[in-house]
Amino acid sequence: MKIGKLDLGDFPVFLAPMEDVSDPPFRKLCRKLGADMVFTEFISTEGLIRDAEKSVKKLDVYDEERPVGIQIFGHHLDSMLYALRIIEKAQPDVIDINYGCPVKKVVNKGAGAAFLKDPERMQKFTAEIVRNTDFPVTVKTRLGWDENSINIVEVALRMQDAGAKAIFIHGRTRAQMYGGKADWEAIARVKQHLDMEIPVVANGDIDTPEKAAIIRDVYGLDGAMIGRGAIGSPWIFRKMKHYLQTGEILPDPNTSERVEMIKEYLTDAVRWKGERLAILEARRHYSGYFKGYPDFRKFKARLVQADSLSEIFHILEELEKFYANEVL
């Protein structure tokens, strides 16, 4: 699969852009564990042009995590075009436009999934962004606004005509938010359209190696984008890549490996965003790392209450010794 001149090989697996998750430390870990490409948290172009600290910091990109796509969202074309000059300084491998965020505060401003109500406007925005940058532009969107207005085939063709180099499709409508079941069949209809030439990548509910293989072998799509399935289990990319290549399921990492992954992530996160914020945002990951571990709740309670890196490391070392001889 190619995005412009970027060659990602056969059926790449991507880390999805996720707010407060897809930061540089997590992206680095996912790349190390097999992700072919990663995306930043989504970045407000309005925030960039106002030099908002949180938005600007999201542009931090490091060599060990490349290739990286920087995902942007906004509702004023002039602001988005102005922000391109700021974004380009980070030298992204791809600039991705978010046309799929379902969150009310984004949609109510006419950004994110709100564009699905007006495909013509979406095409105009995309074409202007493509025209004003030399970096490859991709699009991430949803099936439609609701079940009565699924227009993804029209949207995808318009994005292709506007110059997008690939389209990432979450198999839900805006109305579904993150509930219900992702509709991979609807995504496949985009790929199967005779006029569709750019890569079509599926997103939504792809949380096992077997599901990634179904996306490739049954639905004929070009790649898989993993979001919530990677939270607390970044090794999902390694397992998917191995299964896609061999048909064999790799075992999950043992306790020592999981502890080392958390330590590596936390060390990098503290360096990047400071100890307090790193500790707070790491709390959502612990349950995933130790899913299925008997009596883990007593360790989790201590981990989420710990307020220093040294204390967390001490608890993790206790946990590692406790489960050393467990059959999990």
C-alpha positions as CSV (number, residue, x, y, z in Angstrom):
1,M,0.0,0.0,0.0
2,K,1.3,3.5,-0.9
3,I,0.3,6.9,0.4
4,G,1.9,9.2,-2.2
5,K,5.5,8.1,-2.3
6,L,5.3,6.4,1.2
7,D,5.4,2.7,0.7
8,L,3.9,0.8,3.7
9,G,4.1,-2.7,2.3
10,D,1.3,-5.2,2.0
11,F,-1.7,-4.6,4.3
12,P,-0.2,-2.2,6.9
13,V,-1.7,-1.9,10.4
14,F,-2.0,1.7,11.7
15,L,-2.3,3.2,15.2
16,A,-5.4,5.4,15.1
17,P,-5.4,9.0,16.3
18,M,-6.8,9.1,19.8
19,E,-7.1,12.1,22.1
20,D,-4.9,11.8,25.2
21,V,-3.6,8.4,24.0
22,S,-1.7,8.7,20.7
23,D,1.1,10.8,22.2
24,P,4.8,10.4,21.2
25,P,5.6,7.9,24.0
26,F,2.7,5.6,23.0
27,R,3.4,6.0,19.3
28,K,7.0,5.0,19.8
29,L,6.0,1.9,21.7
30,C,3.4,0.9,19.1
31,R,5.9,1.3,16.3
32,K,8.5,-0.8,18.2
33,L,5.8,-3.5,18.6
34,G,4.8,-3.7,14.9
35,A,2.6,-0.8,13.9
36,D,3.5,0.2,10.3
37,M,2.4,3.8,10.8
38,V,1.1,5.9,13.7
39,F,-1.0,9.1,13.9
40,T,-1.0,11.9,16.4
41,E,-3.8,12.9,18.6
42,F,-6.1,15.2,16.6
43,I,-5.0,18.8,16.6
44,S,-7.1,21.9,16.4
45,T,-6.0,24.2,13.6
46,E,-7.7,27.1,15.5
47,G,-5.5,26.2,18.5
48,L,-2.4,26.2,16.3
49,I,-2.9,29.6,14.8
50,R,-3.6,31.0,18.3
51,D,-0.3,29.3,19.5
52,A,-2.3,27.3,22.2
53,E,0.3,25.4,24.1
54,K,-1.6,22.1,24.1
55,S,-2.2,22.2,20.3
56,V,1.4,23.2,19.5
57,K,2.9,20.5,21.7
58,K,1.0,17.8,19.8
59,L,3.1,18.6,16.8
60,D,6.2,17.0,18.5
61,V,7.3,14.1,16.3
62,Y,10.4,12.0,16.8
63,D,12.4,9.9,14.4
64,E,11.9,6.6,16.2
65,E,8.1,6.8,15.6
66,R,8.1,7.6,11.9
67,P,6.2,7.3,9.6
68,V,3.8,9.6,11.4
69,G,0.6,11.2,10.2
70,I,-0.4,14.5,11.8
71,Q,-4.2,14.7,12.1
72,I,-5.9,18.1,12.1
73,F,-9.5,19.3,12.4
74,G,-11.2,22.6,12.0
75,H,-14.1,24.4,10.5
76,H,-12.7,27.6,9.0
77,L,-10.8,27.0,5.7
78,D,-8.6,30.1,6.1
79,S,-7.5,28.9,9.5
80,M,-6.7,25.4,8.3
81,L,-4.7,26.8,5.4
82,Y,-2.8,29.1,7.7
83,A,-2.1,26.3,10.1
84,L,-0.5,24.2,7.3
85,R,2.6,26.4,7.5
86,I,2.9,25.6,11.2
87,I,2.3,21.8,10.6
88,E,4.8,21.5,7.8
89,K,7.6,22.5,10.2
90,A,7.1,19.2,11.9
91,Q,7.8,17.4,8.6
92,P,5.0,14.9,8.9
93,D,4.9,11.9,6.6
94,V,1.2,12.5,6.0
95,I,-1.3,15.2,6.9
96,D,-4.7,13.7,7.8
97,I,-7.9,15.6,8.0
98,N,-10.4,14.6,10.6
99,Y,-13.9,14.4,9.2
100,G,-15.1,11.8,11.7
101,C,-14.9,13.0,15.3
102,P,-18.4,12.6,16.7
103,V,-17.9,14.7,19.9
104,K,-20.6,17.4,20.4
105,K,-18.2,20.3,21.1
106,V,-16.4,19.6,17.8
107,V,-19.5,18.8,15.7
108,N,-21.4,21.9,17.0
109,K,-18.7,24.1,15.5
110,G,-19.1,22.5,12.1
111,A,-15.9,20.4,12.3
112,G,-15.2,16.6,12.5
113,A,-18.2,14.5,11.5
114,A,-20.3,17.6,10.8
115,F,-18.8,17.6,7.4
116,L,-20.7,14.4,6.5
117,K,-23.8,16.6,6.2
118,D,-22.2,18.5,3.4
119,P,-20.0,16.4,1.1
120,E,-19.5,19.2,-1.3
121,R,-18.1,21.4,1.5
122,M,-15.9,18.5,2.5
123,Q,-14.6,18.2,-1.0
124,K,-13.8,21.9,-1.3
125,F,-11.9,21.9,2.0
126,T,-9.9,18.8,1.1
127,A,-9.0,20.1,-2.4
128,E,-7.8,23.4,-1.0
129,I,-5.6,21.7,1.6
130,V,-4.2,19.4,-1.0
131,R,-3.5,22.4,-3.3
132,N,-1.7,24.3,-0.6
133,T,0.8,21.7,0.6
134,D,3.3,19.3,-0.9
135,F,2.8,16.7,1.8
136,P,0.4,13.8,1.1
137,V,-3.1,14.4,2.4
138,T,-5.3,11.7,3.7
139,V,-8.8,11.7,5.2
140,K,-10.4,9.9,8.2
141,T,-14.2,9.8,8.3
142,R,-17.3,7.8,9.1
143,L,-20.1,6.0,7.1
144,G,-22.4,9.0,7.4
145,W,-24.3,11.2,9.8
146,D,-26.8,8.6,10.8
147,E,-28.3,5.3,9.5
148,N,-30.6,7.3,7.2
149,S,-27.8,9.2,5.5
150,I,-25.0,6.8,4.9
151,N,-23.1,8.4,2.1
152,I,-19.6,7.0,2.4
153,V,-19.3,5.9,-1.2
154,E,-20.1,9.4,-2.5
155,V,-17.8,11.0,0.2
156,A,-14.9,8.6,-0.7
157,L,-15.1,9.4,-4.4
158,R,-15.2,13.1,-3.7
159,M,-12.1,12.8,-1.4
160,Q,-10.3,11.0,-4.2
161,D,-11.3,13.7,-6.7
162,A,-10.1,16.3,-4.2
163,G,-6.6,14.7,-4.2
164,A,-6.6,12.7,-1.0
165,K,-4.0,9.9,-1.2
166,A,-5.9,7.4,1.1
167,I,-9.1,7.2,3.1
168,F,-9.5,5.8,6.6
169,I,-13.1,4.8,7.4
170,H,-14.6,4.2,10.8
171,G,-17.4,1.7,10.2
172,R,-20.0,3.6,12.3
173,T,-22.1,6.7,11.7
174,R,-21.8,9.8,13.8
175,A,-25.1,8.9,15.6
176,Q,-23.6,5.6,16.7
177,M,-20.7,7.4,18.4
178,Y,-18.6,4.4,19.6
179,G,-21.6,2.1,20.3
180,G,-23.1,-0.7,18.3
181,K,-21.1,-2.7,15.8
182,A,-18.7,-1.4,13.1
183,D,-20.0,-2.2,9.6
184,W,-17.1,-3.5,7.6
185,E,-19.4,-4.4,4.7
186,A,-20.2,-0.8,4.1
187,I,-16.4,0.0,4.0
188,A,-15.9,-2.8,1.5
189,R,-18.5,-1.2,-0.8
190,V,-16.2,1.8,-1.1
191,K,-13.2,-0.4,-2.1
192,Q,-15.3,-2.3,-4.6
193,H,-16.5,0.7,-6.4
194,L,-15.1,0.6,-10.0
195,D,-13.9,4.2,-9.8
196,M,-12.1,3.9,-6.4
197,E,-8.4,3.9,-6.9
198,I,-6.8,5.2,-3.6
199,P,-6.3,2.9,-0.6
200,V,-9.2,2.2,1.7
201,V,-8.4,1.4,5.3
202,A,-10.9,0.0,7.8
203,N,-11.3,1.2,11.4
204,G,-13.6,0.1,14.1
205,D,-13.7,-3.1,16.2
206,I,-10.5,-4.6,14.8
207,D,-9.1,-5.8,18.1
208,T,-7.7,-9.3,17.3
209,P,-5.3,-10.8,14.7
210,E,-8.2,-12.8,13.3
211,K,-10.3,-9.7,12.7
212,A,-7.4,-8.0,10.9
213,A,-7.2,-11.1,8.6
214,I,-10.9,-10.9,7.9
215,I,-10.6,-7.2,6.9
216,R,-7.9,-8.2,4.4
217,D,-9.1,-11.6,3.1
218,V,-12.9,-11.4,3.3
219,Y,-13.5,-7.7,2.7
220,G,-10.4,-7.0,0.5
221,L,-9.5,-3.8,2.2
222,D,-6.0,-2.2,2.0
223,G,-5.1,-1.9,5.7
224,A,-6.5,-1.9,9.2
225,M,-6.4,1.0,11.7
226,I,-6.4,0.0,15.4
227,G,-7.8,2.4,18.0
228,R,-9.2,1.2,21.4
229,G,-7.8,-2.3,20.8
230,A,-4.3,-0.9,21.3
231,I,-5.0,0.8,24.6
232,G,-3.4,-1.3,27.3
233,S,-2.2,-3.9,24.8
234,P,0.2,-2.2,22.3
235,W,1.6,-5.7,21.4
236,I,-1.6,-6.2,19.4
237,F,0.3,-4.9,16.4
238,R,3.0,-7.5,16.7
239,K,0.4,-10.3,17.0
240,M,-1.5,-9.0,14.0
241,K,1.6,-8.7,11.8
242,H,2.7,-12.2,12.8
243,Y,-0.7,-13.7,12.1
244,L,-1.1,-12.0,8.8
245,Q,2.2,-13.4,7.7
246,T,2.1,-16.9,9.1
247,G,-1.5,-17.7,10.3
248,E,-0.1,-18.4,13.8
249,I,-1.2,-16.7,17.0
250,L,1.7,-15.4,19.0
251,P,1.4,-15.7,22.8
252,D,0.8,-12.6,24.8
253,P,3.8,-11.1,26.5
254,N,4.6,-12.4,29.9
255,T,4.4,-10.3,33.1
256,S,8.0,-9.1,33.0
257,E,7.6,-8.0,29.4
258,R,4.4,-6.1,30.2
259,V,6.0,-4.4,33.2
260,E,9.0,-3.3,31.0
261,M,6.6,-1.9,28.4
262,I,4.8,0.2,31.0
263,K,8.1,1.4,32.5
264,E,9.4,2.4,29.1
265,Y,6.1,4.2,28.2
266,L,6.0,6.0,31.6
267,T,9.7,7.0,31.4
268,D,9.2,8.6,28.0
269,A,5.9,10.1,29.0
270,V,7.3,11.8,32.1
271,R,10.1,13.2,29.9
272,W,7.7,14.5,27.3
273,K,4.7,15.9,29.4
274,G,5.9,16.0,33.0
275,E,5.3,13.5,35.8
276,R,1.9,14.6,37.0
277,L,0.1,14.4,33.6
278,A,2.0,11.3,32.5
279,I,0.8,9.5,35.7
280,L,-2.8,10.6,35.3
281,E,-3.0,9.6,31.6
282,A,-1.3,6.2,32.2
283,R,-4.1,5.1,34.5
284,R,-6.4,4.2,31.6
285,H,-3.9,1.6,30.4
286,Y,-3.3,-0.6,33.4
287,S,-6.4,-2.7,33.2
288,G,-5.6,-3.6,29.6
289,Y,-2.0,-4.6,30.4
290,F,-3.1,-7.0,33.1
291,K,-6.5,-8.1,31.8
292,G,-7.4,-11.6,33.1
293,Y,-4.8,-11.5,35.9
294,P,-6.4,-12.9,39.1
295,D,-6.5,-10.5,42.0
296,F,-5.1,-7.6,39.9
297,R,-7.7,-5.2,41.4
298,K,-5.6,-4.8,44.6
299,F,-2.6,-3.7,42.4
300,K,-4.7,-1.5,40.2
301,A,-6.1,0.3,43.2
302,R,-2.6,1.2,44.3
303,L,-1.4,2.0,40.8
304,V,-4.1,4.6,40.2
305,Q,-3.6,6.2,43.6
306,A,0.2,6.4,43.2
307,D,1.4,10.0,42.6
308,S,5.1,9.5,41.7
309,L,7.0,7.5,39.1
310,S,9.2,5.8,41.7
311,E,6.1,4.6,43.6
312,I,4.5,3.2,40.4
313,F,7.8,1.4,39.5
314,H,7.9,-0.1,43.1
315,I,4.3,-1.4,42.7
316,L,5.0,-2.8,39.3
317,E,8.1,-4.7,40.6
318,E,5.9,-6.1,43.4
319,L,3.4,-7.2,40.9
320,E,6.0,-8.8,38.7
321,K,7.3,-10.9,41.6
322,F,3.7,-11.8,42.7
323,Y,2.7,-13.2,39.3
324,A,6.1,-14.8,38.6
325,N,4.9,-18.3,39.2
326,E,1.2,-17.8,38.3
327,V,-0.2,-19.8,35.4
328,L,-2.2,-17.1,33.5
